[in-house]
Amino acid sequence: MKFIFMLLFPFTLFSLSTFITKSEYAQQLYKNPRGIACGLCHGKQGEGKLIAKYKHKNKEKSFVGPAINNIQYTVFYKALNSRIKGMPRYYLTPKEVEALYFYLHRNDQKKAKNAQ
């Protein structure tokens, strides 16, 4: 019995540590949540991005991914859990949505501190 304990004990210690930080996890989610990266439509930092320009009934139009790095959490959560204006439905868990929001707002405290 002692032998089995000594054999398995190191694995329990190893399993207690995480492989990636919250920030790394959030970054990976932003880059590829469910096959389509958020940055493709919303820009590298969530600043918004022009996706396409096109003509419709002889009028120039554009399809834009809006900025998502400056919206409140409730608006962000609702947008991720509904299909609005071309936004794909990702079926993210609440923890994944929180991680994405954290990633987009990771510099907010630094900006506020530098403004003082």
Secondary structure, 3 states (H helix, E strand, C coil): CHHHHHHHHHHHHHHHCCCCCHHHHHHHHHHCCCCCCCHHHHCCCCCCEEEEEEEECCEEEEEEECCCCCCCHHHHHHHHCCCCCCCCCCCCCHHHHHHHHHHHCCCHHHHHHHHC
